[in-house]
Amino acid sequence: MRIQPFDYWAAPGLNEALNELDLHGADATVIAGGTDLVLNMKKKNILPRRVISLHNLNELDFVLTDESLDNDSVRIGALSKHADLAENPFLKQHFPILCEAVGLIGSWQIRNVGTIGGNICNASPAADSAPPLLVLDAQLVLASKKGEKKISLESFFTGPGATVLEPDQILKEIVIELPKQPSAGCYMKLRRRKAVDVSLAGVAFQAETGPDRKTLAKVGIALGGVAPTPVRVPEAEALLAGRTLDEAVTKISDCAEIAAKAASPIDDVRATASYRRTIINVFIQRCAQNVLNTLKNSGGD
Ligand SMILES: Cc1cc2nc3c(=O)[nH]c(=O)nc-3n(C[C@H](O)[C@H](O)[C@H](O)COP(=O)(O)OP(=O)(O)OC[C@H]3O[C@@H](n4cnc5c(N)ncnc54)[C@H](O)[C@@H]3O)c2cc1C
């Protein structure tokens, strides 16, 4: 598979990259780690005339923590690499679900070059960072020469490989609000054994208690690899939200059933739709149990 010839230019900074995108529009595409883009260029799914590298944009490789908190939120630069995020102490403390998920992406070689921005913008239905970011109500900051715009991750994906990103926009950063009360999360993915592979199905489950530490104030459930885009399952979330931890435990299997029914998986060479649905059901139950136990042990008896 040979790549069609293209012009390559490494942007020295974000402004220069945005100017270049503004100039070349849909003829240009940006490259971060290249782990998705290069394969797509080889397969001729994307045939850009100009490739703009973001490699030198250290200004987009950051996790802003404690001392630089903006409205009780954490900001993650789009060029942050999976390996760094998986080990980031601040994220491990506040959003372990995200660290777990990015720590499961590909192999260590892929995690050392692949970026969270690339994982989101590539818009694979099975992107591992997407379900955790969905349940954390992540917001995306999109930059263009015209200025910046903040949108929810939930409104970003429009189909497999498709997003609302305009040709002149770059994903600059991801913003997540810090939990105000005890919270816990769990991510599980199914992949072929002994393979470096994207997930066949993935489940993210996140919950936060109210000030009483006994009631579930927020519940987030999202699925990957079982619909045209990563999706949240509001009907399953609604079954648990507002309940005490003890009540919620008794509703786990109903919740898993609702989520499995809401999925729209496909049959392919890697797994049947019905197997994927079964896995969703099992993973929701395991994740929910794990999260509720953690919340109980953190003081919500
Ligand atoms: C062997 C292998 C195993 C893999 N395993 C997994 C896995 O287990 N789980 C998983 O989720 N993924 C997996 N992947 C896919 C891939 O590694 C990830 O999606 C990675 O995070 C992509 O990031 P990148 O920086 O390499 O993106 P790139 O390939 O550079 O870019 C991907 C797309 O996003 C666009 N883009 C990148 N950054 C930006 C930005 N800041 N703003 C706007 N557009 C942007 C590019 O134009 C391109 O269209 C695997 C890939 C390989 C090759």
The ligand as a Tripos MOL2 file, in Angstrom:
@<TRIPOS>MOLECULE
LIG
   53    58     1     0     0
SMALL
NO_CHARGES

@<TRIPOS>ATOM
      1 C1         -1.7430   -1.1350   16.1870 C.3       1 LIG1
      2 C2         -2.7540   -0.1150   16.6140 C.ar      1 LIG1
      3 C3         -3.5060   -0.3630   17.7480 C.ar      1 LIG1
      4 C4         -4.4640    0.5670   18.1610 C.ar      1 LIG1
      5 N1         -5.1950    0.2800   19.2790 N.ar      1 LIG1
      6 C5         -6.1290    1.1710   19.6940 C.ar      1 LIG1
      7 C6         -6.9210    0.8770   20.8550 C.ar      1 LIG1
      8 O1         -6.7690   -0.1570   21.5190 O.2       1 LIG1
      9 N2         -7.8610    1.7920   21.2150 N.ar      1 LIG1
     10 C7         -8.0610    2.9640   20.5120 C.ar      1 LIG1
     11 O2         -8.9380    3.7350   20.9010 O.2       1 LIG1
     12 N3         -7.3140    3.2490   19.4230 N.ar      1 LIG1
     13 C8         -6.3710    2.4030   18.9910 C.ar      1 LIG1
     14 N4         -5.6130    2.6840   17.8730 N.ar      1 LIG1
     15 C9         -5.8660    3.9230   17.1270 C.3       1 LIG1
     16 C10        -4.9260    5.1270   17.4260 C.3       1 LIG1
     17 O3         -3.6930    4.7530   17.9420 O.3       1 LIG1
     18 C11        -5.5790    6.1420   18.3700 C.3       1 LIG1
     19 O4         -6.8320    6.5360   17.8560 O.3       1 LIG1
     20 C12        -4.6710    7.3940   18.5760 C.3       1 LIG1
     21 O5         -5.0900    8.0170   19.7510 O.3       1 LIG1
     22 C13        -4.7420    8.4060   17.4550 C.3       1 LIG1
     23 O6         -3.9550    9.5320   17.8370 O.3       1 LIG1
     24 P1         -2.8410   10.1310   16.8700 P.3       1 LIG1
     25 O7         -2.2090   11.2610   17.5990 O.co2     1 LIG1
     26 O8         -1.9480    9.0720   16.3600 O.co2     1 LIG1
     27 O9         -3.7840   10.6860   15.6930 O.3       1 LIG1
     28 P2         -3.4490   10.9130   14.1510 P.3       1 LIG1
     29 O10        -3.3400    9.6080   13.4650 O.co2     1 LIG1
     30 O11        -2.3320   11.8650   13.9750 O.co2     1 LIG1
     31 O12        -4.8110   11.6570   13.7140 O.3       1 LIG1
     32 C14        -6.0270   10.9650   13.6920 C.3       1 LIG1
     33 C15        -7.0870   11.8860   13.0570 C.3       1 LIG1
     34 O13        -7.3820   12.9710   13.9250 O.3       1 LIG1
     35 C16        -7.0510   14.2300   13.3070 C.3       1 LIG1
     36 N5         -6.4290   15.0090   14.3800 N.ar      1 LIG1
     37 C17        -5.4380   14.6310   15.1940 C.ar      1 LIG1
     38 N6         -5.2120   15.5620   16.1400 N.ar      1 LIG1
     39 C18        -6.0860   16.5640   15.8990 C.ar      1 LIG1
     40 C19        -6.3620   17.8050   16.5270 C.ar      1 LIG1
     41 N7         -5.7070   18.2130   17.6320 N.pl3     1 LIG1
     42 N8         -7.3300   18.5870   16.0090 N.ar      1 LIG1
     43 C20        -8.0200   18.2060   14.9100 C.ar      1 LIG1
     44 N9         -7.8220   17.0400   14.2690 N.ar      1 LIG1
     45 C21        -6.8600   16.2160   14.7610 C.ar      1 LIG1
     46 C22        -6.1300   13.8900   12.1430 C.3       1 LIG1
     47 O14        -6.2670   14.8250   11.0890 O.3       1 LIG1
     48 C23        -6.6370   12.5160   11.7440 C.3       1 LIG1
     49 O15        -7.7650   12.6320   10.9180 O.3       1 LIG1
     50 C24        -4.6460    1.7720   17.4330 C.ar      1 LIG1
     51 C25        -3.8660    2.0340   16.3010 C.ar      1 LIG1
     52 C26        -2.9240    1.1030   15.8900 C.ar      1 LIG1
     53 C27        -2.0760    1.4110   14.6790 C.3       1 LIG1
@<TRIPOS>BOND
     1     1     2 1
     2     2     3 ar
     3     2    52 ar
     4     3     4 ar
     5     4     5 ar
     6     4    50 ar
     7     5     6 ar
     8     6     7 ar
     9     6    13 1
    10     7     8 2
    11     7     9 ar
    12     9    10 ar
    13    10    11 2
    14    10    12 ar
    15    12    13 ar
    16    13    14 ar
    17    14    15 1
    18    14    50 ar
    19    15    16 1
    20    16    17 1
    21    16    18 1
    22    18    19 1
    23    18    20 1
    24    20    21 1
    25    20    22 1
    26    22    23 1
    27    23    24 1
    28    24    25 2
    29    24    26 1
    30    24    27 1
    31    27    28 1
    32    28    29 2
    33    28    30 1
    34    28    31 1
    35    31    32 1
    36    32    33 1
    37    33    34 1
    38    33    48 1
    39    34    35 1
    40    35    36 1
    41    35    46 1
    42    36    37 ar
    43    36    45 ar
    44    37    38 ar
    45    38    39 ar
    46    39    40 ar
    47    39    45 ar
    48    40    41 1
    49    40    42 ar
    50    42    43 ar
    51    43    44 ar
    52    44    45 ar
    53    46    47 1
    54    46    48 1
    55    48    49 1
    56    50    51 ar
    57    51    52 ar
    58    52    53 1
@<TRIPOS>SUBSTRUCTURE
     1 LIG1         1 GROUP 0 **** ****
